[in-house]
Amino acid sequence: AAEAAVAAARELDSAPLEVRSLLLEVEALDALGRHEEASSSLSRAADLARESDDRRSLAALALTREDALAGGAAVELPVSFSEALQIFRTTGDREGEARVLVQEARRFMYLGEHLPEAGAKVDQALAIAREIHNRRLQAEALDALGTFAFLQGKMEDAEKAFGDAVDAAREARSYRYLLSALQNHAVALHVLRRLDTARTLYEEAAELGKRLGSRNGYGWMLANFGWLLLDLGDEEGAVGVFSEGLAVGEHTGSAELRGLCHKGLGAALRTLQGWESAVGHLEAAIELFEEAGQQEEADRLRVGFYETQAVNGEVEEAIQGLNRLASRYPLSAGAQTGVASRATLAETLRKAGRLEEALGLALELEATDLQRFPDERADVLLTLARAQAAAGRLSEAERRLRAFTDPNRRLGTPEQSLLARLFLGAVLRLRGQEDEGRAELVTVRREARRLGLDHLADSAERTLAGEPEMVRW
């Protein structure tokens, strides 16, 4: 249909109409994963807009979705966001104005720059969308608002915004935005451990993606869905979803998507069939991430690879590999992989009984600013506390574990927090604070059951039933 519109515009010799038709073609080709063709059409639209010097055509180019360029050649657009915004305001195009505000905000969020300004632009766009009673535009702005809250770590706010975006897209019958909002809403629910509701949304998104024939967003949605299924303990379902996502990645040529799906297949098959079945997928994922220019993502996967090696008894090999990674990423560089490799190395040393080495490394990490890496910070505190408890330094272990009980500051994932509180309960009992220790363990058992973390609930049950000295630090 988009190709027919382009042909009709050429027959009418209308440059503005041809530019808009080409942009529709870009959107359609991108959804199908045909990125090189999308880039080619976008380049033609940019050239035509320059030649015709039509201001509205130039402004329309700024509304091209960022992901239309994924996998294709970069296209230099002949108009900036600020210039497009001025054109839309001058011509009284309120919808165009709001959409440019959203696109510029998303650009800032993608780059991790000017986040307060990004939030203000999203608020302006949402206000315009409500003022002109445009539900499709509201869906677009609410989806961006949810992304902004997500990046700020405000998961409840993100979940609400994504849910509102789903409602607006349904009402507007805007299925492209509905697919995006469903996926993002499911991701937020996953983080909040509302797993069954997240699964329902992913299933709806998968069905909608098939109906729309979308390839690009559909493949990424499948990858996220697979990780949810792993969290639900449905490894067989995850294998099916990751395999379908891998097929989409083969079609679109996205090395990064294929890498993510191989990574998921490795995780699922490791549980179902053991390490030997998983290792080929993990190695393929590392290679694909490197092909996609995602070196740090490849090295983050290597961290998990070495961690699994240690669990499977290859402790010295794992320690050597983690040391190599740590030397590649100095802590002063502030890279997540540098922190993650050291945190995993400290935990591996602790498990190997090399407590002094583990304590030294964990204390070095604790002294580093880890605010940007909340999960790794939680891992470091857990490793440090467990090593201190194993070494008989119970008061120091208690102080660090209590950081997980502060209601005003969430530390780590819900699973990390409950694991810390389980150990806190045991430490308190060892220090003679029996009632408080048992109360912590009862809380862990109740909350772990509520969140579907049965392995932690069972551990709390065993710790309550046994002597505190039996805890394996």
N, C-alpha and C positions, 0 to 999 in steps of 0.2 A: 504494500500500500504506500509506504514511504517513497519507494522508487518511482511509483506511478505519479505521485505528487510532484516529485522533482522533474519528471518528464513533462508534465502538464505546465509547470511554471516556466520551463524553457520555451515551450511553444508559445506561451503568452508573452515571452520576452520581459518577464517581471523579475528583476534582480532581488528585491525584498522577499517576494514569495519563494523564489528559488533558495535563498539563504535559509528561510524558515523550514522549507521542505528538506533541505540537506541536514538541518539540525535534528529533525524527526528521524531521518535515516541514520544519523549517528547514534541516536538513542536506541533505535531498534537493533542495529548491528552490535552495539555494546552489550545489550541484553542477551544476544545470541552468542556472545563470546568471540565475535569476529573483529578483534581489536585493530588489526592492521587496516581493514577496510573502513572501520569507524574513524581512524586517524586520517585516512585519505579523504573521506567525505568532509571531515571537519576542516581540513586544510583547504579544500575547494571552497567551502563556505566562507572561510576567513579571507581568501583571495578575492572572492566575489564582493564581499562586504567592503573591502578596501577600495576596489575599483569603482563601485557604485557610490561610495561615500554616503550611504543611507544610514542616518544616525540610529534609527530603531533596529536596523539589521546588525549594526555594530554592537549595540547594547544587548541584543539577543544572544550574541556569542558568549557573553559573560555568564549566561545561565547554563552553559554546557556543564554537565556533571563531571566532577574531577575524575571519576572512575572510567569515563569514556576513553581516557587515554591509556588505561592500564594495558600493558602488553603491546601497545602500538608505538609508532614514532611520535616524539613530542611535537606539538604544534604550537607555534607562537601566535597567541591571539592578539588582534590589533586594537584591543580596548582593555583598559584596566577596570577593576571593580568600581573605583570611585568615579571614573568617567561614565560607566554604564549607569550607575546610580543617579548621576546628574541628568543624564538623558531621560531616564524614566520619570524622574521628578518633574523635569521641564515639560514633558509631554502629558503629565497627569496619569501615567500608567502605574496605579498603586500596586497591582499584582506584580508587575515587573520589579518595582522598587523592593517589595518584600522578598522576592525570590533572590535578588542580588544580595540583600542583607544576609539571607540564610547561607548562600554559597560562600560569601566572604567569611562568615563565621565558621563554616565547616573547614575552610582553608586554614584559618588560624588554629582550629582544634587539631587538624591533621598534623600541622607543623609543631604543635605544642607551644605556640607563641600568642601573646596578647590575649590570654584567656578571659580576663575581665571584659575587655572590649568585645570579644566574641559573644559572651553572655549578653551584653547590652544590645548587640545587633540582633540576636535571636529574639529578645524581648520586644524590640521595635517591630520585627517582622510579624510576630504573633499578634501584637496590638493591631497592626494594619489588617491582618487576615480576619480578625474578629470584627473590626470596624466595617469591612466590606462584605462580611458574612460569607466568606469563601471557605467552605469546609475542606476542600482539597488542599488549599494553601495552609490552612490550620494544621492539617496532618503533617505537611512538610516541616512547618515551624516547630510543632510539638516533638517531632522525631529528633530535630536538631537540639531542642531543649533537653530531651532525655539524654542525648549524647553528651551534652555539656555537663549535666549533673553526674553522669556516669564517670566522666574523666575527673570530676572533683571528689569522687568517692562517696557521693550522696546517693546511695543505692535506692532508698525508699522514694526519694524525689524522682530519680530516673525511672523507676518502675511505674510511678503514677503518670509521668509525662508520656512514656511509651504506650501505656494503656489508653490514655486520652487520644494519642495519635492513631491507634488502632480503631477507636470508635469514630473518629473524624473521617478516616479513610474509608471505612465501611459505609458511612452515611453518604460520602461523596462518590462512592463506587469507583474510587481511584485505586485500582488493583496493584499498580506498581508501588505506590506508597504503602498500601496495605501489606504487601510482601515484606518490605523493609521494616515496617513498624512491628509486625508479628515477630520477626526474627529478633529485633532488638529488645522487644518486651520479654521474649523467652530467655534471652541472655541475662537480663536483669533479674528475672525470677530465679534463674539457675544460681546466680551469685547469692541471692537471698535464701537459697535452699528450698524454694517452693517448687520442688522438682516435678511433681505430677502435673501441676498447672503449666509449667514450662513445656513439658512433653506434649500436652494437648495443643499448645500454640505452635510448636514445631511441626506437629503432624498436619495441622491446617496449612502452615506455610509450605510444607513439602507438596501438598496436594495443589495448592494455588500455583506454585512454581511450575509444576508439570503442566497445568492448564494453560499458563501464559506462554510456555515454551521458553521461559527465561533460562539462560545458562550461567551468566556471570554471578549474579547474586545468589542464584539457586545452589551453585556449588559450594559457596562459602557457608550458606545456611546449613547444608548437609554436614559440613565439617563440624560446625558448632553443635548440631543435633547429635552427632556421634559421641562427642564428649559428654553430653548430658546423659546419654544412654549408658556410658561407662560409669558415670556417677550413680546411676540407678541400679547398677549391677547387671545390666542386660548386655553382656559382652557379645552374644550372638547377634542381637539387633544392631549393635554398634558396627560389627563387621559388615553387615549388609549396607548400612548407611554410608560408612567410609568407602566401601567398594564402589557405590554409586557415585559418591563425590569424586573418587579417583577417575572414574570414567568421564565425568564432566571436565575435570582438569586436563585429561588427555585431549578432549575435544577443543577446549579453549586455549590449550598450550600454556596454561599457568603452572610454572614450576613450583611456585609457592603453595598453591592449593594442593597440588599433588604431594608436596612434602608434608603438608599438614595431615592429609589423609593417610599417607604411609605411617606417619608418627602415631596416629590413632589406631591404625590396624596393628601396629607393633604392640601398643598397650593392651588392646583387646586380646590378641593371640597369645601374649605372654601369660595372661590369666587363664585362657582356655586350654592352651596346648604346651605352655612352657617357653623358656627363654630361647631355645633353638628355633622355634617357629617365628619368634618375634624379631630376631636380630637382623634378618635380611631387610625387613621393612624399615627398621630404625636406621640402618646404614643407607638405604635408598633415600630416606627423608633428609639425612645430613647432606648427602650429595646434591639433592634437589634444592635445598635451602641455599647451598653455596652457589649453585647455578643461577639462582634468582638474585644473587648479590646480598643474601641475608646471612652474612657470616656469623653475626652474633646469635641469630636464631639457631644456626647449625651448632654453634658451640654450647648454647643452652641445652640443646638436645644431647650433646656429648656429656654434659653434667649428669643428666638422667641415665645415660648409657653407663657411665662409670658407677653411678649409685647402684644400678641393678647388678653390675658386675660384682660389686662388694657383697650384695645380698646373696649372690650365687656362689660365694666362697672365693672369688678372685680378688681378695682384699688388697694385696700388694700392687697388682696391676691397676686397680681402681685408684689407689692412693697416688701412684706415679702419674696416671692420666690427669687426675684433678690438680696435681702440682704443676703439670705442664700448662693447663688452662689458666691457673691462677697467675703463673708467671707471664702469660700473654696479656692479662688484663690487670694492670696495677690498680690498687684501690684508689689512688689519687685521680685516676681517669674517670671515676664515677660510673663505670659501666655495670649494668645488672649482672652480666656474666661473671665479672670479677668478684662480686659479692656472693653470687650463688655458688660458684665453684669453691670458694673458701668455706662457706657455710656447710656445704655438703662434705667437704674434706674434714672439717672439724667433727661433724657427726660420724663420719666413717672412722676417724681416729678414736672417737669415744667408744664406738661399738667394738673396735679392735682391742679395747682395754688400754690404749695409749692416752691415759687421762691427762697427764701434764701437757702433752702436745696439743690435745683437744682444747684444754682450758686456755693455753696461751693464744691459740688462734682465735678462739671465740671471744676472749677478752679484747684482742686487737680489733675484731669486727665490732664489738659493742662500743668501742671508743670512736668508731667511725660514724659519720652522719648517715643513718640508714632510713631516714624519714620517707625517701622516695621509693623504698623497697620494703613495704610493710610485711609481705609474706616471708622474705628472707630475714628481716629483723626478728620476726616471731620464731623462725627456725633457729636463729643464733641464740636467742634467749632460752629456748627449750634445751638446746644442746648444752649450753653453759650451766643451766640449772641442774640438768640430769648428771652432768659430769661432777658438779660440786656435791650433789647428793651422794653419788657413788663414792666420792672421796671423803665423805663424812662432814662436809661443810654445809650443814643443814640450814643455818640462819641465812647464809648467802643465797642458797637455792630458794628458800622461801621468799626472800625479797624480790627476786626476779620473777618468780611464778605469780606473785601477787599483782604484777603489772597487767596480767590478763584478766583481772577481776574488776578493773576500773570501769564503772558503767558509763563514764563520760568520754571514754576513749577506746574505741574498738581496736584490738591488736591482733593482726593475723586473720585467718579464715575462721569460721565457726568451728571447724574440726581442730585447728591448731589451738584455739582458745579452750575447748573442752579437754583436749589432751593435757594442756598445761594445768588446768584445774584438777584433773585426775591426779597428777603428780603432786600438786599442792596439797590435796587431801591426804595423800600418803606421807608427805613431809610433816604436816601438822600432827598426824598421829605419832610419828616417830619422835616428835619433840614434846609429846605428852599432852597435846591439845586435842584429845580424843573427840570431844563433841563437835568442835569446829571442823575437824578433819572429816568426820563422818557426814556432816551436813554438806560439805563440798562434794563428796562422792555421791550423795543422794541427788544433788543438783545435776551433776554430770550425767548420772544414769537417766534422769527424767528428760533433760534437754537433748541428750543423744538419741533417745528413742523418738522424741518428737521430730527430730531432723532426719531420721532414717539412718543414723550412724550407729548401727547395731553393734559393730565390733567394739566401739568405745563404751557403749552401754554395758556390754558383757564384761569388759575389762573393769569397769567401775563396780559391777556386781561381784566379781571375783575378789577385787581389792577390799570391798566391804566385808566379805565373808572370811577373808584370811587375815593373817598377821601383817602389819605394815612392813616388817622386815623382808617379806616375800616379794616385794615389788622389784621388778627387773629394771634398773635404771638404764 
